[in-house]
Amino acid sequence: MFFPLFVDLSQKEILIVGAGTVARRRIRALCGFAGHMTVVAPGVHPEIRELAKDWPITVWERKFEPDDLAGKDFVLAASSDETLNREIYVMCREKGIPANNCSEKTMCDFQFPSIVKDGDVVIGINASGKNHRLVKETRIKVEQALGTSGEIYG
């Protein structure tokens, strides 16, 4: 079970390896919170390019290279290649960089919650990666209670 911890990411460098569905959701969730994101993937979805126009996102359309980890504070291994995601996680552990492997929940130093944001109030909802449906249902209930809507992530 993960402890809910809120972290100031405004001065952090975040690397996202991959540009598929999971990566896009996580990038959207980080917009407005992260200081700077770098996305590395051989193919980049147009939505990520659009987000990069309005948010501090650098896009490198190429394969991941181990040197991409230099200077990064957090890493999201969100490629469609499970072997690559594992390798990235292991490299991050060796370098002391917190990482999240979207392919394997046991290889995550942190998890992404479902987020409800209402002004300055930010609520994170998580079920330790075990019940995504329950998390979504809970997020909807919280949004209804606050009178807000608009899924950020989850």
N, C-alpha and C positions, 0 to 999 in steps of 0.2 A: 504494500500500500504506500502511496506517495503522499508526502506532507505538502499541503498547499503553501507555496512560497511565492510572494510577489517580488519581482526583481526589476530594478531600474535598468532598462536596456538602451536608454537614450544616448549613451556614450559607447555603446558596444558595437563590435564588428561581428556580423553574423554571416556565415557561409551556408548557402543552401546548394547541395549537389542534387540536381534533378530539376525538371520543370514540368512534371506531369500533374495529375489531379491532386495528389497529396501535397506536393510542393506548392502548388498554387493556393490551396487552402491555407497553408501555414504562412505563406508570404502575405496573403490578405490579412491574416490575424495579426501579423507583426507590424503592418503599416500603422503608423501613429505611435508605436511603442519603440521600435528599433532605431538606433542611431544611424546605422548603415547596413545594408544587406548586399551581398554579392551572390549572384546566381550563376552556377556553372552547369551547363548541359549542352550536349551536341545539337539538340533542337529545342527551341524556346517557344512556348505557347504565346500567341499574340496578346493574351490578357496580361501576361507578365511584362511584356514590352510596354503596354499601356500604363500599368502600375508604375513602371520605372520613369514615366514622364512626370508623375506627381509626387513620388516618394524617393528617398535616397537609396536607390537600387542600382547597382552596376550589374550588367549582364555580360557574361563571357560565353559565347556560343562555341563551345568546344568540350572535349573530354576533360574530366577531372585530372589534375596533376597533384602529387603530394605537396608541392610547394604552395599550393593554394591555401593550405592551412596556416601559413605564416601570418602572424598578427591577428588571428581570429579569436574571438572570445567564446563563441558558441558555434556548433556545427550541426546542421540537419542533413543527414544522409537520407535523401528522399528520391533516389533514382529508382528506375525499374529493375536495376541489376542488384539482386540480393547479395551476391558475392562482393561487389564493389561497396555496398552499404556496410557490410561486415568489416571489410578492410579499412574503410574510413573510420569506423568506430574504434577499431583497434589502434590505428595511428593516433587518433585523438586521445585515447586513454594514455598512450605512451607519452604524449606531449602535455597532458594535464588539461586538455580542452574539453569542457562538457559537451556531450554529443547526444543526439537522438537518432536512432536507426529506425526508420519507418517500417522496415521489413521484419524487425525482431524486437518485440517489446522487452525482452530480457536484456537487450543491449541499448538501454536508454538511461542516461544520467538524469533526464527530466522528461516529463510528458507534457503534451499540449492539452490544455483544458478547452472545453467549450466556453466561450466568453459572452457575457452580457455586459454591455457598456451603456450607461445612462449618465451623461455628463461626466462628472469626476468619479462616479462610482463604477468600479470594474469588479465583476463577479466571475470567478472561474469555477467550472463544474467538471469533475473528473470521477471516473469509476475504476481507476487503476488499469485502464485499457481492457476491461472485461465486459462492459455492457454499454455499447454505443447508443443503443435505442433508449435506454433509461436516461442517459446523459442528455440526449436530445429532448426527451419528454420533460425532464426537469428544467432544461433551459427555457423551453416554451412556457412552462408554468411561472418561472421567475420573470420572464418578459411580460407576461400577462399581469402579474402582480405589480410590476413597476409601471405598466402602461407604455412599454417600449417594445420595439421589434427591430429585426434586422440582424440576422445571424452574422457574426463576424467569423466564427470558426466553430465547427462541431456539429 
